[in-house]
Amino acid sequence: MLALAKNANAALMFFLELGVLGAVAYWGFTLSPNWVIKLLAGLGGPALFVAVWALFGAGGGANATIPLTGLARVALEIVWFGGGALALYAAGRVTPAIVFAAVFVVNALLRVIWKQV
């Protein structure tokens, strides 16, 4: 049963990662009435987040170009997932931003307790 919960928590981490990209894209497309800015922010924001995650965080660091560990990894995750929550908040979606941040905190705590980091 615990193995199932650990696997579900790992899957949740993946979906949270996708959620960050969706939140940043949503923010970008709501940023301005100007379509050029919408396209730049709506596509460029997630592209920037993908680049950072690929460099430093992919696969829990195992697939990253420059894997981070310890406090550097913690800082990366706080900036990454906090950025997703902040993007939702900036787009006017306060409740989803709070829920997203809360789910990340629970996920992160469980990953630490279960040594999934």
GUKOL-457629 format. One line per 8 residues: number of its first residue (from 1); their letters; for each residue x, y, z of N, C-alpha, C, O, CB. Coordinates in steps of 0.001 Angstrom, whole numbers, plus 500000, padded with zeros to 6 digits. Glycine has a CB too. Example, Ala and Ser with C-alpha at 12.3 -4.5 7.8 and 13.67 -1.06 7.14 Angstrom:
1) as) 513190,494310,507800,512300,495500,507800,513200,496700,507800,514236,496681,508465,511308,495527,509046  512850,497750,507080,513670,498940,507140,512900,500030,507870,513409,501138,508039,514084,499402,505725
***
This chain:
1) mlalakna) 500817,498804,500000,500000,500000,500000,500867,501268,500000,500559,502241,499312,499067,499994,501208  501952,501239,500783,502843,502398,500822,503518,502616,499470,503723,503753,499045,503901,502222,501919  503861,501520,498803,504482,501645,497478,503530,502331,496503,503959,503140,495681,504889,500257,496935  502252,502014,496592,501254,502649,495729,501164,504148,496023,501077,504959,495101,499872,501983,495919  501185,504513,497297,501127,505921,497683,502375,506665,497196,502279,507801,496730,500987,506053,499214  503540,506028,497304,504776,506650,496828,504738,506864,495322,505162,507908,494826,505985,505792,497204  504233,505880,494600,504112,506008,493141,503121,507110,492772,503347,507867,491828,503671,504668,492515  502025,507194,493523,501042,508251,493265,501658,509622,493534,501387,510576,492805,499778,508049,494138
9) naalmffl) 502477,509725,494567,503126,510993,494877,504132,511378,493788,504253,512554,493442,503825,510913,496240  504843,510402,493255,505775,510672,492158,505014,511122,490910,505453,512032,490207,506624,509418,491846  503877,510485,490637,503052,510894,489499,502509,512306,489717,502443,513102,488780,501889,509899,489286  502122,512608,490949,501641,513945,491261,502724,514983,490985,502432,516065,490475,501186,514024,492723  503964,514661,491317,505084,515567,491047,505164,515875,489548,505356,517026,489155,506420,514949,491546  505017,514851,488726,505052,515033,487274,503913,515947,486818,504121,516850,486008,504961,513669,486556  502708,515708,487346,501572,516530,486944,501705,517965,487462,501235,518903,486819,500270,515909,487449  502335,518134,488609,502621,519486,489090,503606,520189,488153,503466,521383,487888,503186,519442,490529
17) elgvlgav) 504589,519459,487658,505537,520044,486695,504795,520520,485452,505051,521617,484956,506633,519016,486304  503884,519705,484951,503082,520111,483789,502183,521287,484142,501946,522169,483317,502233,518934,483275  501685,521291,485375,500840,522383,485838,501567,523717,485836,500980,524753,485523,500328,522087,487221  502835,523688,486185,503636,524922,486146,503659,525464,484716,503441,526656,484500,505094,524663,486660  503918,524603,483758,503975,525048,482363,502630,525594,481898,502569,526613,481212,504412,523897,481455  501552,524907,482278,500218,525389,481929,499901,526728,482583,499306,527604,481956,499175,524366,482329  500299,526886,483841,500035,528134,484559,500798,529298,483933,500256,530392,483774,500416,527990,486038  502053,529056,483582,502857,530122,482972,502311,530475,481586,502273,531647,481212,504345,529692,482870
25) aywgftls) 501894,529474,480839,501294,529745,479524,499999,530535,479689,499761,531501,478964,501022,528420,478759  499174,530131,480630,497910,530840,480886,498179,532294,481240,497543,533202,480705,497117,530155,482021  499130,532509,482149,499498,533878,482516,499925,534665,481276,499487,535798,481076,500634,533874,483568  500771,534070,480453,501275,534762,479271,500179,535165,478310,500205,536256,477741,502265,533901,478560  499205,534269,478130,498130,534562,477191,497088,535516,477767,496236,536013,477030,497463,533283,476767  497144,535781,479078,496234,536764,479677,496948,538072,480002,496343,538988,480560,495602,536193,480944  498210,538162,479662,499038,539296,480052,498631,540614,479402,498678,541664,480043,500456,539007,479720  498237,540562,478143,497993,541795,477392,496939,541548,476324,496769,540418,475866,499300,542318,476751
33) pnwvikll) 496230,542602,475925,495309,542438,474800,496041,542363,473450,495456,541963,472443,494311,543590,474781  497300,542743,473439,498110,542721,472214,498524,541273,471908,499153,540611,472734,499376,543644,472361  498161,540795,470710,498422,539402,470357,499909,539069,470264,500301,537936,470547,497760,539082,469051  500723,540009,469884,502158,539757,469805,502711,539476,471200,503475,538531,471397,502891,540958,469160  502319,540302,472158,502770,540090,473535,502199,538791,474090,502897,538052,474783,502361,541275,474429  500930,538510,473787,500326,537244,474228,501130,536047,473730,501419,535123,474490,498873,537141,473733  501485,536074,472456,502233,534957,471887,503640,534851,472483,504105,533761,472816,502320,535107,470373  504302,535994,472609,505655,535969,473181,505648,535460,474616,506454,534601,474973,506278,537364,473131
41) aglggpal) 504750,535980,475437,504703,535571,476842,504087,534185,477002,504555,533383,477811,503913,536589,477663  503045,533907,476237,502343,532628,476356,503152,531435,475875,502961,530319,476360,501067,532688,475592  504042,531656,474937,504911,530580,474456,506326,530694,475010,506976,529689,475295,504955,530583,472938  506793,531929,475159,508158,532143,475652,508323,531841,477127,509356,531314,477539,508573,533554,475394  507316,532167,477933,507386,531887,479367,507572,530401,479648,508514,530019,480342,506129,532388,480061  506686,529554,479119,506873,528117,479329,508187,527600,478733,508806,526699,479299,505707,527354,478728  508615,528157,477602,509886,527724,477007,511049,528024,477951,511964,527212,478094,510113,528419,475643  511010,529175,478584,512044,529533,479550,512018,528582,480750,513068,528133,481212,511859,530988,480018
49) fvavwalf) 510828,528279,481250,510708,527355,482375,511201,525957,481990,511869,525294,482784,509248,527290,482860  510875,525514,480778,511340,524197,480309,512867,524165,480261,513487,523189,480684,510751,523872,478906  513463,525226,479751,514926,525279,479647,515571,525193,481025,516545,524462,481210,515370,526570,478937  515041,525927,481984,515596,525894,483344,515439,524504,483946,516374,523981,484554,514907,526946,484244  514258,523901,483782,514022,522575,484357,514911,521523,483690,515440,520640,484366,512539,522184,484212  515075,521612,482387,515934,520655,481683,517387,520783,482136,518087,519780,482274,515837,520865,480162  517831,521997,482364,519208,522209,482801,519465,521725,484223,520502,521122,484498,519552,523666,482700  518529,521988,485123,518810,521784,486535,517942,520769,487267,518361,520267,488310,518691,523050,487211
57) gagggana) 516748,520444,486768,515840,519663,487589,515250,518408,487000,514602,517652,487723,514774,520492,487979  515441,518148,485722,514749,517039,485060,515036,515692,485711,516174,515382,486062,515142,516985,483603  513999,514917,485861,514137,513571,486415,514680,513558,487834,515438,512662,488203,515030,512753,485539  514294,514547,488629,514820,514628,489983,516301,514944,489997,516982,514710,490996,514566,513340,490718  516798,515472,488897,518208,515788,488764,518967,514739,487968,520035,515022,487426,518827,515940,490120  518420,513523,487895,519111,512438,487202,519254,512700,485703,520249,512306,485095,518373,511134,487423  518274,513358,485116,518301,513633,483676,518699,515068,483368,518682,515478,482207,516947,513342,483066  519053,515829,484382,519394,517236,484182,520807,517374,483631,521678,516547,483899,519260,518015,485497
65) tipltgla) 521016,518426,482864,522348,518724,482342,523291,519086,483477,524433,518628,483512,522287,519866,481315  522816,519907,484403,523580,520312,485584,522713,519974,486800,521980,520833,487291,523963,521864,485543  522789,518744,487285,521896,518347,488381,522203,519102,489675,523360,519295,490047,522005,516846,488626  521135,519521,490343,521271,520203,491620,520861,519266,492744,519955,518448,492584,520426,521491,491648  521532,519389,493881,521193,518581,495042,521132,519480,496272,521550,520638,496232,522220,517435,495243  520617,518942,497342,520585,519653,498609,519780,520941,498551,518702,520993,497960,521978,519956,499051  520326,521983,499178,519618,523258,499257,519427,523907,497893,518445,524618,497678,520362,524204,500166  520345,523673,496981,520189,524226,495637,518961,523617,494955,518229,524313,494253,521460,523971,494792
73) rvaleivw) 518742,522325,495162,517564,521651,494599,516290,522188,495247,515292,522421,494566,517662,520116,494797  516329,522382,496550,515178,522934,497263,514843,524314,496704,513679,524614,496436,515460,523015,498787  515865,525153,496529,515651,526494,495985,515063,526428,494581,514154,527189,494251,516965,527279,495968  515581,525519,493751,515054,525360,492395,513574,525003,492438,512774,525598,491715,515841,524280,491628  513204,524051,493268,511804,523629,493330,510905,524743,493849,509788,524920,493363,511662,522395,494214  511388,525494,494837,510577,526598,495362,510370,527657,494286,509265,528176,494129,511245,527226,496609  511419,527976,493550,511296,528971,492472,510421,528428,491344,509565,529144,490824,512694,529361,491923  510629,527178,490966,509880,526571,489856,508388,526485,490173,507561,527032,489443,510429,525168,489546
81) fgggalal) 508047,525797,491263,506633,525601,491594,506004,526879,492140,504823,527139,491913,506478,524471,492611  506790,527671,492854,506305,528975,493289,506014,529871,492100,505069,530660,492119,507317,529640,494211  506837,529743,491060,506601,530505,489834,505283,530125,489186,504579,530980,488650,507739,530292,488850  504951,528850,489232,503664,528408,488696,502499,528990,489483,501525,529473,488906,503584,526887,488703  502609,528939,490815,501559,529508,491661,501473,531021,491464,500382,531585,491391,501820,529177,493146  502621,531664,491381,502652,533111,491178,502060,533499,489821,501393,534527,489706,504089,533628,491292  502300,532689,488805,501729,532962,487483,500205,532902,487538,499527,533743,486947,502266,531956,486440  499667,531909,488246,498212,531828,488399,497679,533053,489138,496671,533641,488747,497817,530541,489149
89) yaagrvtp) 498369,533423,490204,497952,534590,490982,497991,535858,490118,497063,536666,490151,498857,534761,492224  499060,536021,489354,499203,537202,488497,498145,537236,487405,497793,538309,486914,500590,537234,487870  497635,536067,487021,496589,535997,486002,495197,536182,486616,494188,536101,485916,496663,534656,485261  495153,536430,487929,493871,536665,488581,493201,535424,489118,492036,535479,489514,492960,537322,487642  493895,534316,489144,493342,533043,489626,493885,532749,491026,494756,531897,491200,493690,531876,488645  493357,533466,492015,493882,533393,493375,493654,532024,493995,494593,531425,494519,493245,534463,494242  492439,531520,493947,492153,530221,494571,492957,529095,493930,493555,528305,494661,490660,529905,494474  493004,528980,492603,493852,527940,492022,495324,528100,492388,496036,527108,492539,493705,527942,490524
97) aivfaavf) 495782,529336,492532,497177,529563,492919,497442,529021,494320,498466,528381,494561,497518,531063,492857  496522,529278,495235,496673,528788,496612,496612,527270,496641,497411,526633,497328,495580,529383,497530  495680,526684,495909,495558,525223,495867,496818,524606,495266,497329,523610,495778,494310,524800,495052  497313,525189,494191,498516,524677,493544,499693,524695,494512,500424,523712,494628,498844,525498,492289  499874,525813,495203,500978,525934,496157,500826,524935,497294,501810,524328,497719,501052,527358,496716  499606,524757,497792,499368,523821,498898,499641,522380,498472,500237,521611,499225,497924,523951,499408  499211,522019,497278,499453,520656,496784,500954,520424,496622,501455,519346,496942,498716,520415,495432  501673,521434,496126,503124,521291,496014,503767,521071,497379,504625,520201,497524,503730,522526,495345
105) vvnallrv) 503364,521844,498375,503958,521714,499717,503723,520313,500265,504644,519696,500799,503367,522772,500686  502504,519806,500140,502205,518451,500625,503040,517429,499860,503621,516523,500458,500692,518131,500475  503100,517576,498536,503898,516668,497715,505360,516694,498127,505987,515643,498257,503766,517029,496240  505901,517875,498330,507312,518009,498705,507573,517385,500078,508571,516687,500261,507729,519494,498710  506685,517630,501039,506855,517042,502369,506822,515519,502315,507628,514848,502960,505771,517552,503316  505886,514982,501541,505820,513518,501411,507060,512962,500721,507538,511887,501082,504566,513107,500630  507583,513682,499735,508812,513223,499070,509989,513218,500031,510844,512335,499953,509132,514110,497862  510046,514178,500926,511120,514202,501929,510925,513063,502930,511870,512332,503227,511156,515573,502667
113) iwkqv) 509714,512910,503448,509444,511853,504425,509717,510480,503847,510287,509622,504521,508004,511931,504909  509315,510264,502599,509478,508964,501954,510814,508825,501222,511042,507832,500532,508345,508734,500984  511685,509802,501367,513009,509788,500741,512928,509595,499234,513643,508776,498655,513861,508691,501351  512039,510370,498609,511871,510348,497159,512666,511475,496498,512508,511709,495299,510385,510462,496793  513499,512163,497234,514275,513274,496689,515720,512891,496528,516528,513705,496081,514161,514499,497575
***
